[in-house]
Amino acid sequence: MHNVGMDQQERKDSMDTSLNTADLNDLRMARQLLENPGLAARVTNLIGTPIEKGLDMLPAGWHGRIMDITKVALGKAADAAIFTLGDAPGGDSANRWHKWGAALSGGVGGFFGLAGLAVELPISTTLMMRSIAAIARSEGEPLQDVDTRAACLMVFALGGKAGADDATESGYYAVRVALARAVGQAADYLGTKVAADKAAVPAMIRLIAVIADRFGIQVTEKVAAQAVPALGAAGGALINTLFIDHFQDMARGHFIVRRLERKYGDDVVHAAYLALGGE
C-alpha cells in the first residue's frame, strides 16, 4: 500500500533548496517591485507637491466616507466576473488596456471631484482586479483556484501601510502573515459565490475589511492628490494611471514570489527574499 506521508516527504526532500540564477533574478525583480516606495511617494514625485498638502484639503469626515466607498469597491470587484479571462488578451497588451480604462475613469472622477469617487472607484478597482488576474494567469496561476482568487484580492493590501502598522511591519511578508487568516476563511465564498452561505458571507466581509484598512489608505492618498488645485480631470487621469501601475507592480511581484514558492517551497523562497535585502 502506498504511504502518502512518505510520498510527501520524498517530494519535500527532492525539492531544490537554492534558486537557480534565472529564478534568483526574478525574485530580485519581485523584491524591487514589492519593497519600492509606496503610492504616496510616487504621487508626490508626479505632482511635485507633498501628499500632506492634499490631505489637508479634504473636507472633515471624508476619511470615513472614503473607507466606506473603498469597502463597496472591493466588494463589487470581488463579485464581478473578472476571472473569466480565457479569451482576453494576455501580457503587456492587457495591462495597457486596463491602464487606459482606469485613466478614463480617473478623468471622470477628477472632473467631478470627491463627489465622483463613489462612481469612479468601483469601476477603477474592478479594472485593476481584471489586470491583477491577468498578471496572475501569466505567472501560471489557475484562475479557477479559490486560492488564486484570494491572492488577487490580497494585492490591494500590498504597497501601503495600515494605520495600525509600526515602522517594522511594512514588508511584503508581514502583510501576507497579517492577511493569512482572513484569506483562508474567505476562500469558500470566493470559490462558490453563494451569498446565502451564512458562514461564507461574514468571512468575506472580514477579508474585505482587513484589506480595505490598507487599500483605503492608498485611496485616500489618491483622492488627496486629486484635490490639489489645477489638477482637475487631466490630473485625475494621470493619478489613476499611476494608481493602477502601482498595483500592477504589486501584482507582478506577488505572483512571481508565488510561482517560485510552488517550485522551491515557501521557506526557501522566504529565506532567499530576506537575503536579498542585504545586497
Number of C-alpha atoms within 10 A of each C-alpha: 3 6 7 9 8 10 11 11 11 11 10 13 10 10 14 13 14 13 17 10 9 9 17 17 12 17 23 20 15 21 22 16 21 24 17 14 13 16 23 23 13 17 22 15 12 14 16 9 13 14 25 13 13 19 19 12 13 17 9 9 8 12 16 12 13 20 20 15 21 27 21 17 23 24 21 15 21 23 14 13 11 19 20 13 15 10 6 11 12 15 14 13 10 15 22 14 14 24 23 16 20 30 25 21 26 31 24 20 28 28 19 16 17 18 11 15 23 17 15 22 23 21 19 27 22 23 23 28 28 24 29 31 27 29 26 24 19 16 18 13 19 15 19 12 14 19 18 22 24 22 23 25 23 23 25 26 25 29 25 24 21 20 10 8 13 9 7 7 14 16 16 18 16 13 22 17 10 13 16 14 13 20 26 15 18 23 22 20 22 23 15 11 14 12 12 9 12 9 13 20 19 14 20 23 15 17 25 26 20 19 26 25 19 22 26 26 22 23 22 23 22 22 24 21 29 32 23 19 10 9 17 19 21 18 24 28 26 21 27 27 23 20 26 25 20 21 23 25 20 26 30 22 24 28 25 22 24 21 18 20 15 12 15 18 16 13 11 17 24 14 11 16 18 12 10 13 11 6 6
